[in-house]
């Protein structure tokens, strides 16, 4: 099995324009079949989606309208970009924010398959405020920092139940565009409903940190320590806890000690660092944010890519991740529909894989090569 790779791009575009449009044209052919297959066309209509943004996040309406125009103005694109009551999507992450009174850091590990991350580091000033972070769903954020020093990151909350709300990455974008402090961010997270359970960690330039658990359909529970993995404290059963090792990672986070600047080094070691890329659960990157210096260190397997809001440099990095061996024996591949000398898989179809089924198969000991789940 060949190694897996992910191309990371750093792009700066103050207002939505040709760079964002080019990214849309590159990514939409993979997102659209995912959206259709997951029932996106059965969700709220276009008018309801825009109304939801206007009701909950009015400061983003002009940006949303501009992005829809750049995406061609189609009905499906408009509904997708709104992320109002979207299809389910999952992931695994570890988060922590630490402050000692003189220094503060927010660090996250992003754990998933290399085929399911956009690899886009984007700097913008869409609403007048400079924002830098890792993009998901083409304009939302999995983590980021703004020019006030507010930093934020998300982790899947471990439950597949959904409610009426927005995709979490759009909510994080909204926080970055409108807030300056942890308290302001918490007020937004209290008010704007998330469609699924997510855990969010926040830090600001004043050294304040917080962690909240978001419930499907709305509600935010404050947590005593600014850490998070992929379960919540309400007594609900986490999704695939043995597979994600969420409780093990969370227990380890509770023991972290040392200066904030050392936090990223601790995230690059087990049990926080994951290497099961073939199973769809490997650490693609570690993002370390410094709210006072307004910087991001994107730590990759082959080195660190440092960026700052004051001196953002566009560029590209191609990262290779070891594929390892799937639990199934190699000769089984031919028995599940993959010829022994199969051509290189069409990974543009990866968005159509049922990754929940993949995870369940591996957790139950029925794992097989990821290629066998691709639609042919």
N, C-alpha and C positions, 0 to 999 in steps of 0.2 A: 504494500500500500504506500502510495507516495505521500510525502509530507504535505501539509496544508499551509496556505499562505494568505495574508491579508495585506492589502495596500492601504496605508494611512496617508491622507492628504491634509495639509494645512492650508486653509483658504481664508482670505480676508475680503469681505465685501460689505461696506458700510450700510448700503441699502440693497434690498433684494433686486437682483439684476441678472446679467447674462451668466455669471458664475453659478448662481443658484439654479438658474434654468438648465444649465448644462448638467448639473448634478441630478436634477429631476429627470431629465431625459435618459440619463444613465441608470437610475435606480428604479423608476416607475415600472419598467417591464418585469421586474422581479416582484415588486410590491403589489401590482395590480392582481395577478393570479392568487396571491396570498389573501388579499382583501376579498376577492370573490369567493374563494374556497371556504373561507371562514365566516361567510354569511354577511359580509359588509353591506351588500346591496339590500339586505333586509332591515337595515338599521334606519335611524331617523332620516327624513328627507333633507334635501339641501337647505331649504329655508329654515328648518328646525335646527340644523347644525350651526348655521350662521347666527341665528337668534340666541343659541346657547352661549356662543362666544360673546355676543353683545351684552348678554345678561350678566355673565360671570367674570369676563375678562375684557371689558370694553376698550381698554388701552391697546389691545391686540387686533382690533377689527381691521384697521387700515392695513396692517402688515399682512393679515390673513387674506384680505381681498387682493392685495398685490401678488401674493404667492399663488393664489388661484389663477389669476390672470397669466402669470408666467408659466403655469402648468397647463395652459391651453384653455382654461375656463370650463372644462367638462364637469358634468354632474358628479361622476364617481370621484374625480380628483378633488372636488370641493368637499365632498363628504369625508374622504380619506384624510385630507389635511386638517379638518376641524378636530379630529380625534374625539368627537362627541359620541359616546356609547360605541366604541370601536370593538372589533373582535378581540378575543383573548390573546395576550402575548405574555411570555414568561422569560425568566432569566435567573441567573444566580450571581450574587455579589457579596462582598464584605466591605463594610464602611466603618470609619471611625474619625472623630474629630477630637483633638487634644489641645489644651491651652494651659500654659504655666504662669500666666501673668505678664510674661515678656515676649512670648512667641506663641503662635497658633498654627495648626495645620489641619487640613481635611484630606484624608487619603481613602481611596477606594480601589478594590480589585474588581475588574469586570470579567465575569466568568461565563463563557458561552462557546459556541462553535465559531471558528473563524469565518465560516460561510454566512453567518447571520449578524454580522456587525458592519455598519456603514464605513467605519474607519475614517470618519470626517471630523477634523478639528476645525471649528469655524469661529472666526472673529467677526462680530457685527456691531452696528449701531442703529438697529432697526427703529427704535423708538427714541433715539438720541442718547441712550446710555450704552457704553461699550460693554460687550459681553463676549466671553471666550469660553468654549467648552466643547465637549464631545456630543455629536449630533445623533439623534435617532428620529425616525419617521420624518426625515428631511428638514425639519425645522425645530423639533423638540430637542431636549437635552437630557442625557443620562447623568451628566454632571457638568458643573461650570462655575465661573467666577465673573463678577461684574466690576465696574470701575469704582464702586464703593467698597470693594473687598469682601462682599458677601459671597460665600461659596456654598455649594449644595451638591448632593449626590443621592441617588435612589438605589433601592434593592427590592426585588420582588418579595412580597409578603407571605408567599407560601400557600395561598388559597386561590382556587380557580373560580370561585363565585364572583359574579359581576353585579353591578348596580348602575344606575343612571349617573354618569359622570364622564369626565374627560380622561383620555390617555395621560398617564402621569408625566410623560416627557413634555407635553404641552404645558402642564401646570408648572413644571420646573422652569420652562422658558419664561412663563409669565412672572414667576417670582424674580428671576434674574432681571427682567425688564423693568420691574416696578418697585422693588424693595432694596433697602440699604442695610438693614439690621436683621438679626435673628428674630427679634420680636415682631417686626413687620412681616417677615416670612411666615412665622407661625400663624399670624392673623389670616394670611391668604390661605394657608393649608387648612385652617379651620373652616373657611368660607367656601372654597372651591371644591366640589366633589370629585373624587377619583373613581374611575369605573371598576377598579380592582384594588385588592389589598397591596399596599406598598409601604416600605419603610424608608424614611427620609432623614438624612443627617445634614446639619447646617452649621456653619461657622461664620463669624464676621470679624472685621478688622479690630474691633474692640476686645476680642478675645472671648466672646460669648459663643457657646456651643449648645446644640440641642439635637434631640432625636425624637421623631414622632412616628407612630403607626397609623397609617391611613386605612379606613375601612371602605369596602365597596359601597358606593352611593353617597359617601360623605361621612365625616367624623374623623377627628385626629386625636390620638391618645399620646400624651407626653410620656417619655421614658426617662428613667433616672440617670442613664449614662449615654453619652453621644456615640453609640455604636449600633450596628445592625447587621443582620445576615438575612436568611430567607424563611423566617417564621415570626409569629407574633405572640404576644403575651396574654391573649384573651382566652386561652384554653383550647383553641382550635387546633386540629391536627395539621401539621405542616405537610405540604405536598412533597413526597419522596424524600423524607428527611435523611434516610440512610444513604441515598444516592448523592444528595447535595452536601451531606455532612454539616448541615446548618447549625445544629446544636453544638457540635464539636468546635466549629469556627467561632461561634458566639462565646462559648466558654473561654476560648483562647483570647478573644478580644477583651474580655473582662479583666484579664491578668496583665494587659500591656502596661509597661512602665517605661520611663525614660523621657528625654527631652522631645518636644514636638518634632524637631527636625529629624529624629531617628525613626519616626513612625513608618515612613515608606520602606525602610530597610526591613522592618519586621513583617511587612506585607509581602515581601518577596521570599518568604520562607513558609514551609508547611506549618500548620494545616491551612493557612490562608491561601497560599499559592497552590493552584490546581493545575494538573497536567494531563487531564483526561480529554484531550482534544477530539479523539476519535469518537468518544461518547457524547460529544457536544457540551462538555463541561471542563474547559480549560481557561486559565487566566490569560486573556488576550492582552491586557495592559493594566498597569497600576497608574492611577492619576493622583498626583500629590499637589494640592493647592496651598499656596501661601497667601492668606487674605491681606497681609500687610504689604508684601512686596508685589502683589497682584500678578503672581506667576503661576504657571502650570508646568510641572515636570511629568511628561508622559514617559513612563518607564516601560520599555519593551525588552523582550528577551535578548536583543543584541545591543542594548544601550539606552540612554536617556535622551529624549527630545525635549529640550527646555524652551518654553515660550513665555512671553510676558505681554500684558496689555499695552505697555509702552513701546515695545519693540517686537511686534509679532512678525515672524518671518514665514512666508509661504514656502511650501516644499512638499516632498513626498518621501515616504519610507516604505519599503516592501519587507514584511516580516514573515519568516518561515517558522511554522510550529511543527514539532515532531508528531507524526501521526500515531506512532506506537502500533500496537496490535490489538485488534478487536478481540473480545473474549472468545468468539467462535473460531474454530479451526479454519485455516485457509481453504481447505478443500471443500468446505461447506458452501463457499460462494457460488459454485456452479449449481448447487441444489436449490438455491433461492432465486434463480433467474438471472444471475450475473455470469456471463461466459468467462472462462478462465483467462482469456486474453481480451478482455473488454477494452474498448477505447476509453480515453479519458472522459469521466463523467461530465455532463453538462451542469455545472454547479450554479448556473443562472436559474435553475429550477429549484434551488434549495429552499426557497421561501414556501414551496408547496409541500414540503415534507411535514408530516405530523410528528413534530419533535416531542410531543407528550408521549406518543406511542414508543418512540425511540427510547426515551428515558425509562418508561415502564418496562420495556423489554430488557434493558440492561440491568435494572434494579432486580428483576425477577430471574436473572441469569440466562435470558434468552437472547442476549445481544448478538448482533451480526454486523457486517460491514455497513457503514453509513450509506455507501453507494446503493445498496439494495433497497433503500427506502425512496430513492429518487423516482419520480414519475417518468416512464419512458413511453 
